[in-house]
């Protein structure tokens, strides 16, 4: 079964670009001590990522009707966010207010949520035949 679809790859590219932009703007805001804009920026980032995931997720269903409750997109988001963020910490110009421990804790908490999502993904996968929902297969 093909799991790396064109829509997922396009989403991953958009997600990397959005995450890199988020890291640059966040560091600039923190460096200039404009802390009031950090939370709105994080909310805007989450909304943009959700909208991109929803858009490409719908295109993905049209391309390949697999039933995975969004786990592949969640995993792709998790991986690219942390790869970009750790790369920014190592090679970029993070603000003095950006501690690496915050990124570690984000990794742990988000990883727990991803593990829960994976558990539900496996439960749903048991009710499918070759990743196609039974109701869709026998209509």
DOKOLVEX-177352 format. One line per field, with one value per residue (C-alpha): residue number from 1; residue in three letters; x, y, z. Coordinates in Angstrom, 1 decimal. Layout:
seq <- NUM/...
type <- ALA/...
px <- X/...
py <- Y/...
pz <- Z/...
This chain:
seq <- 1/2/3/4/5/6/7/8/9/10/11/12/13/14/15/16/17/18/19/20/21/22/23/24/25/26/27/28/29/30/31/32/33/34/35/36/37/38/39/40/41/42/43/44/45/46/47/48/49/50/51/52/53/54/55/56/57/58/59/60/61/62/63/64/65/66/67/68/69/70/71/72/73/74/75/76/77/78/79/80/81/82/83/84/85/86/87/88/89/90/91/92/93/94/95/96/97/98/99/100/101/102/103/104/105/106/107/108/109/110/111/112/113/114/115/116/117/118/119/120/121/122/123/124/125/126/127/128/129/130/131/132/133/134/135/136/137/138/139
type <- UNK/UNK/UNK/UNK/UNK/UNK/UNK/UNK/UNK/UNK/UNK/UNK/UNK/UNK/UNK/UNK/UNK/UNK/UNK/UNK/UNK/UNK/UNK/UNK/UNK/UNK/UNK/UNK/UNK/UNK/UNK/UNK/UNK/UNK/UNK/UNK/UNK/UNK/UNK/UNK/UNK/UNK/UNK/UNK/UNK/UNK/UNK/UNK/UNK/UNK/UNK/UNK/UNK/UNK/UNK/UNK/UNK/UNK/UNK/UNK/UNK/UNK/UNK/UNK/UNK/UNK/UNK/UNK/UNK/UNK/UNK/UNK/UNK/UNK/UNK/UNK/UNK/UNK/UNK/UNK/UNK/UNK/UNK/UNK/UNK/UNK/UNK/UNK/UNK/UNK/UNK/UNK/UNK/UNK/UNK/UNK/UNK/UNK/UNK/UNK/UNK/UNK/UNK/UNK/UNK/UNK/UNK/UNK/UNK/UNK/UNK/UNK/UNK/UNK/UNK/UNK/UNK/UNK/UNK/UNK/UNK/UNK/UNK/UNK/UNK/UNK/UNK/UNK/UNK/UNK/UNK/UNK/UNK/UNK/UNK/UNK/UNK/UNK/UNK
px <- 0.0/1.4/1.6/3.8/1.3/1.9/-0.5/1.5/4.8/3.3/2.0/5.5/7.1/4.6/5.0/8.8/8.5/5.9/7.9/11.1/9.2/7.8/11.2/12.7/9.9/9.7/13.4/13.2/10.2/12.0/15.3/13.5/11.6/8.2/6.8/3.1/3.3/4.6/1.3/-0.6/2.2/2.0/-1.8/-1.4/1.2/-1.1/-4.1/-2.0/-0.7/-4.2/-5.6/-2.7/-3.2/-6.9/-6.5/-3.9/-5.6/-8.8/-6.8/-5.1/-8.4/-9.4/-6.0/-5.9/-8.9/-7.1/-8.5/-5.9/-7.6/-4.9/-2.0/0.4/-0.1/0.3/3.5/4.9/4.1/5.8/8.9/9.4/8.6/11.3/13.8/13.5/13.4/16.5/18.3/17.4/18.8/22.1/22.7/20.4/20.4/18.1/17.3/18.9/15.4/15.0/16.1/16.7/14.9/11.7/12.1/12.9/9.7/7.7/9.1/8.1/4.5/3.8/5.3/2.9/0.0/1.4/1.6/-2.0/-2.9/-1.0/-2.9/-6.2/-4.8/-4.0/-7.5/-9.2/-6.8/-8.2/-11.7/-10.3/-9.4/-6.1/-6.5/-9.9/-12.9/-15.2/-18.2/-16.5/-15.2/-18.6/-20.9
py <- 0.0/3.4/5.7/8.5/10.2/13.3/15.3/14.2/15.2/18.6/19.0/18.2/20.8/23.4/22.4/22.8/26.2/27.4/25.9/27.6/30.9/30.4/29.8/32.9/35.2/33.7/34.2/37.8/38.5/37.0/38.8/42.2/41.2/41.5/38.8/39.8/38.6/35.1/33.4/35.0/33.8/30.3/30.2/31.5/28.8/26.1/27.4/27.6/24.0/22.7/24.4/23.0/19.6/19.7/20.9/18.3/15.6/16.1/15.9/12.8/11.0/11.8/10.4/7.3/6.3/4.9/5.2/6.4/9.1/11.6/9.7/10.0/13.8/14.0/12.0/14.1/17.3/15.9/14.9/18.0/20.4/18.8/18.4/22.1/23.2/21.2/22.3/25.9/25.4/23.9/25.9/28.9/32.0/31.2/34.0/34.0/33.3/30.1/27.2/23.8/22.3/23.8/21.9/18.7/19.0/19.8/16.6/14.6/15.9/15.9/12.5/11.2/12.7/11.1/7.7/8.0/8.8/5.8/3.6/4.8/4.5/0.8/0.3/1.8/-0.1/-3.4/-2.4/-1.9/-4.2/-3.1/0.3/0.9/1.2/-1.8/0.4/2.1/-1.2/-3.0/-0.3
pz <- 0.0/-1.0/2.1/0.7/-1.6/-3.6/-1.3/1.8/0.2/-0.8/2.7/4.1/1.9/3.0/6.6/6.4/4.9/7.4/10.3/9.2/8.9/12.3/13.9/12.2/13.2/16.8/17.3/16.0/18.3/21.3/20.5/20.4/23.6/22.1/24.2/23.6/20.1/20.8/21.7/18.8/16.5/17.9/17.4/13.8/13.2/14.5/12.4/9.2/9.8/10.5/7.4/5.2/6.7/6.1/2.5/1.5/3.6/1.5/-1.7/-0.4/0.2/-3.4/-4.7/-2.5/-0.4/2.6/6.1/8.5/10.6/9.7/11.4/8.5/8.4/12.2/12.0/9.1/11.1/14.2/12.3/10.2/13.1/15.3/12.6/11.6/15.2/16.3/13.1/14.0/17.5/16.1/12.9/13.0/15.1/18.0/20.5/23.9/25.2/23.3/25.5/24.0/27.0/25.8/22.6/24.5/26.5/23.3/21.8/24.9/25.2/21.5/21.3/23.9/22.0/18.8/20.6/21.7/18.1/16.9/19.3/17.9/14.4/15.0/16.5/13.4/11.1/12.5/11.1/7.6/4.7/3.2/4.7/3.0/5.3/5.0/4.3/1.4/0.1/-0.1/-1.3
